[in-house]
Amino acid sequence: MQRIPDRGRAVRRVVIRTLKLLFWGILLQGGYSHAPDELTYGVDMKHIRWCGILQRIALAYLVVAVLEIVTKNAKVQDQASSGFSIFRMYFSQWIVACFILVIYLSLVYGIYVPDWEFRVSDAKNPNYGKVLTVTCGTRGNLDPPCNAVGYIDRQLLGINHMYHKPAWRRHRACTDDSPHEGPPKTDAPAWCAAPFEPEGILSSLSAVLSTIVGVHYGHVLVHMKRHTDRLKQWFIMGISLLALGLILHFSHAIPLNKQLYTSSYICVTAGAAGIVFCLFYFLVDVLNLRHPLSPLQWVGMNAMLVYVMAAAGIFEGFLNGWYYETTNNTLVYWVRKHVFVRVWHSTRVGILLDVLFTQILFWAVVSGLLHRARLYWKL
């Protein structure tokens, strides 16, 4: 609001940025890009995936940014705050957060989930092409096959437009290689081969709560001027959320579940983020250890570039396009196999080191060079 004091213009800027995030999200995770493993592009619109990580970020950003613009009072911008005064200043935002929480819990535990059918689309599955039935007929169930989150996505998005390789394929009921992916059991339940959208509608609505907590951490930074006051607020809220989330989980009231983005998961992750933020703030702003942690700043300032090129596999897919004789004989596969896996005589350790060096450290260096040249990918 300081850079764009006009609320209408600020909202338009937020909407435009949201549309950009949606565009890149659908392009990268909708099925059009097959990088890094396949050298083809294109998606059947009957099976395009509408949801994804960037789409979830877009929704959370849109809701919270508009809420911040609408509720922010410029007169309190420079007021010093302490204790619960920041909560009072942004009371309307917490009312919205409570409203979202009530909606989420009401739907998750109140919607009746009937039996449902799907056609197996995985060609490697022995039931490929068959129509299987998942028996539910329940309410308030958080298990993989019969939760309301998946039911809402199947009704609103359509089962063909959901993610076809969910994490639940690695469930112990689905494969003997659990928690790793492997061939399905011969007696695996039908839902093991079913699609599920981990970034679906209801779970993304719940993710808005995490963003509201993050904005609160930012409010503390804006309104409090002393290091001790800031650290106190962040640590108290962080440890409180973390404790609440663990209590909810271990009391079996609301288990931790990233796929459903349960309330306990939000509390644990938002609380842990607050504690980690305290640590980095203390190291960087109090102890002034800026240079050793500069790579984190570089990556953060070019987060979109790193996500697209590294996390979405676009750069690796580009390198895989230059192969010798077979598509498995590329620079990427050679480095992974000969430099990491064979040297350490372990596939798991080798892949871990490969990710650490060729993904994290490599892109930290690239981000540093781009930061030096003042080149950033902005939306």
RAJONOR-V776420 format. One line per field, one symbol per residue. ss: DSSP state (H for helix, E for strand, C for the rest). phi: phi as a letter, one per 30 degrees, with the letter a starting at -180 (. if undefined). psi: psi as a letter, one per 20 degrees, with the letter a starting at -180 (. if undefined). Layout:
ss = ???
phi = ???
psi = ???
This chain:
ss = CCCCCCHHHHHHHHHHHHHHHHHHHHHHHCCCECCCCCCCECCCHHHCCCCCHHHHHHHHHHHHHHHHHHHCCHHHCCCCCCCCHHHHHCHHHHHHHHHHHHHHHHHHHHCEECCEEEECCCCCCCCCCCEEEECCCEECCCCCCCCHHHHHHHHHCCHHHCCCCCHHHHCCCCECCCCCCCCECCCCCHHHHCCCCCCCHHHHHHHHHHHHHHHHHHHHHHHCCCHHHHHHHHHHHHHHHHHHHHHHHHCCCCCCCCCCCCHHHHHHHHHHHHHHHHHHHHHHHHCCCCHHHHHHHHHHHCHHHHHHHHHCCHHHHHHHCCECCCCCCEHHHHHHHHHHHHHHCCHHHHHHHHHHHHHHHHHHHHHHHHHHCCCCCCC
phi = .ddbddddddddddddddddddedddddcdjddcdcdccbbkbdddbdcdclddddddddddddddddddcdcddcecddbaicdddddcedddddddddddddddddccddcddbbacdcdddddceidccccdbibbiccdedbdddddddddcdjddccdcbddddcdddcbddedcdaddddcddeddcddacdcddddddddeddddddddedddddcccceddddddddddddddddddddddddidbddaddchddddddddddddddddeddddddccdiddddceeddddddbdddddddcddiddddddddcbcibddcbdddddddcdcdddchaddddddddddddcddedddedddddddicbccc
psi = hhhnhpgghggggggghghgggghghghjiigpjqihqkrqqpoiijqphraghhghgggggghghggghipohhjgjpqqrcjhhhhhkhhhhggghgggggghgggihpporqqqqppiohipijpiqoqpppelrpkpjrghkqhghgghhhghphikrpjlrhiijqhihqijpjrqaqqqhkqqhihjqqpoilaghhhghhhhhhhghhghhhghghphqghgghggggghghgggggghghgiikgoqpohhilrhhggggghghggghggghgggghgikmgghjhhhggghilhggggghfhijgghhghiinrogqiimrhghgggghhgghhikpgggghghggggifghghggghgghhhilpqoq.
